[in-house]
Amino acid sequence: MSATIPRHDDHLPPLTVTHYLICLRGIVWREALRFVHQRERFISALVRPLVWLFIFAAGFRQILGVSIIPPYDTYVLYEVYVTPGLMAMIQLFNGMQSSLSMVYDREMGNMRMLLVSPFPRWFLLLCKLLASTAVSVLQVYAYLLVAWLWGIEPPAWGYVAVLPALILSGLMLGALGMLLSSAIRQLENFAGVMNFVIFPMFFASSALYPLWLVQQSSPVVYAICRLNPFTYAVELIRFALYLEVDWLSLAVVAGMTALFTVGAILAYDPARGLIGRRGG
């Protein structure tokens, strides 16, 4: 007999764990189909990091020398250093793209149909978050395949060891996008808000340059980079790709994931959140 989860509505039969799994599968499958049908989304997700890998890395190779810093045991080329940052960039853009889809669904009425289902709102949001993370992980591994063909070869086991880091960082960035989507009222406002978030987070991090170089040039920018949660997502991926664990980054990313997720759930709560106050 399936275990039951208590509900407050006595007029409907109780939902079982099987029902919750069916709901999770349905939402993940919907996001997967949307991603497959939007081929330009997949192409654009790869074009951005590949431009940095093929063009900018070639120009910066002689300018930005990377010394021996953890987790590297020797000097590395710039394109090797920047690869974890580009992996995190894919997840950052995917998280914001997922928030765009939520704004679109809200305007088109699709979200209203989803939220009137008997499932708790927090569970529906978590399903959406898991689906977005799964899509971002697939995009990252597609990029790693192209990078491997370009000659960037981390340890073989690194491709497996980095998976938990990718899942956790994907959850953090997806939850951030979900939280931001609760404050965006119209699609027209999306571009401005996202540019205000994406580019400062990306450039004020260790994705493109080591923080010790930033510290030498500007202590203020260095402090901003240290406060940026995206920096810790990059470092978590970087160390995991080379079979090491950055415990500080792990703690920060896990904590921010919980914070953003709880914030998004509260924001979409009709009784307390932004959506409820606007009647959305």
C-alpha positions in Angstrom: 0.0 0.0 0.0 1.4 3.4 -0.9 2.2 5.8 1.9 -0.1 8.7 2.1 0.8 12.4 2.6 -1.6 14.3 4.9 -3.7 17.1 3.2 -5.9 19.8 4.5 -8.7 19.3 2.0 -11.0 16.6 3.3 -13.2 16.7 0.2 -10.6 15.0 -2.0 -9.0 11.6 -1.6 -5.5 11.8 -0.1 -2.6 12.0 -2.5 -0.1 9.1 -2.4 3.6 9.0 -3.0 2.8 7.5 -6.4 0.7 10.6 -7.3 3.6 12.9 -6.4 6.0 10.9 -8.5 3.7 11.0 -11.5 3.4 14.8 -11.0 7.2 15.1 -10.9 7.6 13.0 -14.0 5.0 15.0 -15.9 6.7 18.4 -15.1 10.2 17.1 -15.9 8.9 15.6 -19.1 7.2 18.9 -20.1 10.4 20.9 -19.5 12.4 18.3 -21.5 10.0 18.5 -24.4 10.1 22.3 -24.3 13.9 22.2 -24.4 14.0 19.7 -27.3 11.5 21.7 -29.4 13.4 24.9 -28.8 16.6 24.0 -30.6 17.7 27.6 -30.7 17.8 27.6 -26.9 20.2 24.6 -26.9 22.4 26.3 -29.6 22.5 29.6 -27.8 23.4 27.9 -24.6 26.5 26.4 -26.3 27.4 29.4 -28.4 28.1 31.7 -25.5 30.7 29.5 -23.7 32.2 28.4 -27.0 32.8 32.0 -28.1 34.8 32.5 -24.9 36.6 29.2 -25.4 37.5 29.6 -29.0 38.0 33.3 -29.4 38.5 35.1 -26.1 40.7 32.4 -24.6 43.0 32.6 -27.7 43.4 36.3 -27.1 43.8 36.2 -23.4 46.1 33.2 -23.3 49.2 35.4 -23.4 47.8 38.2 -21.2 46.3 36.3 -18.3 48.8 33.8 -17.1 47.4 31.4 -14.5 49.9 30.4 -11.8 49.8 27.1 -9.9 46.7 27.5 -7.7 44.5 24.8 -6.3 43.1 22.5 -7.6 45.8 22.6 -10.4 49.1 20.9 -9.8 50.9 22.7 -12.6 50.6 25.7 -14.8 47.5 25.6 -17.0 46.4 27.3 -20.2 43.7 30.0 -19.9 41.2 27.9 -21.7 41.6 25.2 -19.1 41.2 27.6 -16.2 38.1 29.2 -17.8 36.2 26.0 -18.5 34.6 25.5 -15.1 33.5 29.1 -15.2 31.9 28.6 -18.6 30.2 25.5 -17.2 28.7 27.6 -14.4 27.8 30.3 -17.0 25.6 27.8 -18.9 23.8 27.0 -15.7 23.4 30.7 -14.8 21.8 31.5 -18.2 19.7 28.4 -18.0 18.4 29.4 -14.5 17.4 32.8 -15.9 15.9 31.2 -19.0 13.8 29.0 -16.8 12.6 32.0 -14.9 11.6 33.6 -18.2 9.4 30.5 -19.0 7.7 31.0 -15.6 6.9 34.6 -16.4 5.6 33.5 -19.8 3.5 30.7 -18.3 2.0 33.2 -15.8 1.1 35.7 -18.5 -0.4 33.0 -20.8 -2.4 31.4 -18.0 -0.5 28.0 -18.1 0.8 28.5 -14.5 -2.7 29.1 -13.3 -3.8 25.8 -14.6 -0.8 24.1 -12.9 -1.4 25.8 -9.6 -5.0 24.8 -9.3 -4.0 21.2 -9.2 -4.4 19.4 -5.8 -0.6 19.2 -5.3 1.0 21.7 -2.8 2.4 24.8 -4.5 5.9 24.2 -2.9 6.0 20.7 -4.5 5.2 22.1 -7.9 7.9 24.7 -7.6 10.4 22.1 -6.6 9.5 19.9 -9.5 10.0 22.9 -11.8 13.4 23.5 -10.2 14.5 19.9 -10.6 13.5 19.9 -14.2 15.4 23.1 -14.9 18.5 21.7 -13.2 18.3 18.5 -15.2 18.2 20.5 -18.5 21.2 22.6 -17.4 23.3 19.5 -16.5 22.6 18.1 -20.0 23.8 21.4 -21.6 27.0 21.4 -19.5 27.9 17.9 -20.6 27.3 18.8 -24.2 29.8 21.7 -23.7 32.3 19.4 -22.0 32.1 17.1 -25.1 33.0 20.0 -27.4 35.7 21.2 -24.9 37.2 17.7 -24.9 37.4 17.8 -28.7 39.2 21.1 -28.4 41.8 19.4 -26.2 40.6 20.3 -22.7 40.9 17.0 -20.8 40.3 17.0 -17.1 40.7 13.6 -15.2 38.4 11.0 -16.6 36.7 10.5 -13.2 36.2 14.2 -13.0 33.3 14.0 -15.5 31.6 11.8 -12.9 32.8 13.6 -9.7 31.5 17.0 -11.1 27.9 15.8 -11.4 26.9 16.4 -7.8 28.5 19.9 -8.0 26.6 20.6 -11.2 23.3 19.5 -9.6 23.8 21.7 -6.5 24.9 24.7 -8.4 22.1 24.2 -10.9 19.6 24.1 -8.0 21.0 27.3 -6.6 20.9 29.3 -9.8 17.5 27.9 -10.8 16.1 28.8 -7.4 17.5 32.3 -7.8 15.9 32.6 -11.2 12.6 31.4 -9.7 12.8 33.9 -6.9 13.4 36.7 -9.4 10.5 35.5 -11.6 8.2 36.2 -8.7 9.0 39.9 -8.9 8.8 40.3 -12.7 5.3 41.3 -13.7 5.6 41.4 -17.5 7.9 39.8 -20.1 8.9 43.3 -21.2 10.6 43.8 -17.8 12.5 40.5 -18.0 15.5 41.6 -20.1 16.4 44.6 -17.8 16.2 42.6 -14.6 18.1 39.7 -16.0 20.9 41.8 -17.4 21.1 43.5 -14.0 21.6 40.1 -12.4 23.5 37.9 -15.0 26.3 40.1 -16.1 27.4 41.4 -12.6 27.2 37.9 -11.2 29.3 36.5 -14.1 32.0 39.1 -14.4 32.3 39.8 -10.6 33.4 36.2 -10.0 36.3 33.8 -10.5 34.8 32.5 -13.7 37.2 34.4 -16.0 40.2 35.3 -13.9 41.7 34.1 -10.6 40.7 36.2 -7.5 44.3 36.9 -6.6 44.6 38.9 -9.8 41.5 40.8 -8.9 42.8 41.5 -5.4 46.0 43.0 -6.7 44.1 45.4 -9.0 41.1 46.3 -6.9 40.4 45.3 -3.3 36.9 46.6 -3.6 36.0 44.4 -6.6 37.8 41.5 -4.9 35.4 41.9 -1.9 32.4 42.0 -4.2 33.6 38.8 -5.8 34.0 37.1 -2.5 30.4 38.1 -1.6 29.1 36.8 -4.9 27.5 33.3 -4.6 28.2 32.6 -8.2 32.0 32.6 -7.3 31.5 29.7 -5.0 29.4 27.8 -7.6 32.3 28.2 -10.0 34.9 27.1 -7.5 32.8 24.1 -6.4 32.6 22.9 -10.0 36.3 23.6 -10.6 37.5 21.6 -7.6 35.0 18.7 -8.3 36.2 18.5 -11.9 39.7 17.8 -10.6 38.5 15.3 -7.9 38.7 17.7 -5.0 36.2 19.3 -2.6 36.2 23.0 -1.8 34.3 22.8 1.5 33.7 26.5 1.8 32.2 26.6 -1.6 30.1 23.6 -0.8 28.7 25.2 2.3 28.0 28.5 0.7 26.3 27.0 -2.4 24.2 24.6 -0.2 23.2 27.5 2.1 22.3 29.8 -0.8 20.3 27.0 -2.5 18.2 26.6 0.6 17.8 30.3 1.1 16.7 31.0 -2.6 14.4 28.0 -2.6 12.6 29.0 0.6 12.4 32.6 -0.7 10.9 31.4 -4.0 8.3 29.2 -2.2 7.3 32.1 0.0 7.2 34.5 -2.9 4.8 32.2 -4.7 2.6 31.7 -1.6 -0.7 33.4 -2.4 -1.1 34.3 1.3 2.3 35.9 1.9 4.3 36.2 -1.4 4.6 38.7 -4.2 2.3 36.7 -6.4 -0.5 36.7 -3.9 -0.3 40.4 -3.2 -0.7 41.2 -6.9 -3.5 38.7 -7.4 -1.4 36.7 -9.9 
